[in-house]
Amino acid sequence: MSFAINIICEDRPGMLRDIAGVVADHGGNIVYTQQFVLDRGVNKGKGTVYMEIEGDVRGGIEGMVEALRSMPMVYEVTVHPSFNQIYGSRVIIIGGGAQVAQAAVGAVSEADRHNLRGERISVDTIPLVGEDAIADAVSAVGRLHRASILILAGALMGGRITEEVAKLQKEGIPVIALKMAGTVPKQADLVVTDPIQAGTFAVMHVARTAVFDINRVRGMEF
């Protein structure tokens, strides 16, 4: 059994602990969670806790939901498909605005072909300038839920960025770099001259309905 729940609750210390305790008491295993304070709408100022849960839940989903709803300071509990079922694998694109935009064109166009066949692949982009800003973003990719591959799109990248790329690769996330100055292309799994093609390759690697495997062309340049 795999499902997701979203809880609107009071923002107070110990709330996450109490909610997790109820889930555990019902035999649920929390495989992903996020929480923050809402800053908009009718629930502004309240906390929201989202959890993806697996396992044989005692009493079924309904029993767990009712137990959560009976908790003091819990206002609402809803059941949803998981992020993986909705958004699927994530392709991350980081770098200069123009190059990022072109890589996104290739990635979105290719993702559309596979999503029409029943897959779920999403594309996330952020245009950034400066070694530290890009290095911090690359480092954060390893902490992003469902991140499957990274494209670095720019004209010059090296130093700290290269170091973070190496760490990311050790975590099992491949990196495609555009052909550019700096040491990042030497570290990347694949170097691609055309940003549109880079986006296409990235999606083909994560798609189940494609035959492209970056591991078979690692270290090559196109």
C-alpha positions, -999 to +999 in steps of 0.1 A: +000+000+000+013+034-009-005+067-005+000+104+006-018+125+032-018+162+038-026+176+072-036+211+082-027+217+118-017+242+144+019+255+141+034+244+174+064+225+187+060+187+187+032+186+161+053+166+136+063+141+163+027+136+174+015+130+138+043+106+130+035+087+162-001+081+150+012+069+116+036+046+133+009+032+157-011+022+126+019+004+110+026+031+084+062+037+072+068+074+063+090+075+032+089+112+025+076+142+044+076+180+041+062+207+064+059+244+064+037+273+076+010+284+051+013+321+042-019+325+021-056+317+019-080+307+046-054+286+064-028+314+066-006+309+097-014+272+101+010+244+096+008+219+068+024+184+069+026+163+038+036+126+041+040+097+017+033+065+035+039+028+027+031-004+045+002-025+056-017+000+076-038-015+104-074-005+100-068+007+065-063+043+053-096+053+067-087+042+102-055+062+102-071+093+088-098+092+114-072+088+142-053+118+128-085+139+125-093+132+162-060+147+173-062+181+191-050+210+169-055+190+136-080+209+114-080+188+082-067+155+068-069+147+031-056+117+011-038+121-022-017+103-049+021+106-042+042+133-059+058+105-078+025+095-092+016+131-102+050+147-111+072+116-116+110+119-121+125+154-121+149+168-146+168+198-130+184+225-152+207+251-136+228+278-152+226+309-174+192+322-184+195+318-222+211+284-221+187+272-194+157+283-215+169+264-245+177+232-225+142+235-211+127+236-246+144+202-254+135+187-220+098+198-220+093+187-256+108+153-250+089+149-217+057+157-234+062+127-258+067+103-229+040+117-207+015+112-234+024+075-232+016+074-195+049+084-179+053+113-155+085+134-160+087+170-148+113+197-155+126+222-130+148+252-140+166+281-122+188+306-140+217+316-118+249+337-120+281+332-100+301+302-088+288+301-053+252+305-063+254+277-088+275+255-066+249+258-038+221+249-062+240+218-075+246+207-039+209+211-032+199+188-060+209+158-039+183+169-014+155+173-039+128+147-038+127+126-070+156+145-087+169+121-114+193+140-135+210+175-137+218+196-167+243+224-162+238+250-189+262+279-191+293+293-207+318+289-178+317+266-148+344+253-125+358+255-090+333+248-063+307+238-090+329+210-102+334+198-066+296+197-060+291+179-093+315+151-082+296+147-049+263+146-067+275+119-090+285+098-060+249+100-048+238+084-081+226+115-100+241+119-135+251+153-148+249+166-184+269+197-191+269+220-221+302+224-239+317+253-221+349+268-205+359+255-171+364+221-155+327+211-152+327+195-187+356+172-177+337+160-146+303+157-162+289+123-174+281+137-208+289+169-227+265+182-253+270+212-275+233+219-284+213+229-253+181+216-268+197+182-274+210+182-238+174+186-226+163+158-249+191+134-237+183+141-201+146+132-204+154+101-226+178+089-198+151+089-171+122+078-194+111+042-192+098+043-227+132+055-242+163+034-250+189+060-243+212+052-214+238+078-203+259+051-188+267+037-223+280+071-235+296+084-203+326+107-209+316+113-245+309+147-262+282+154-287 
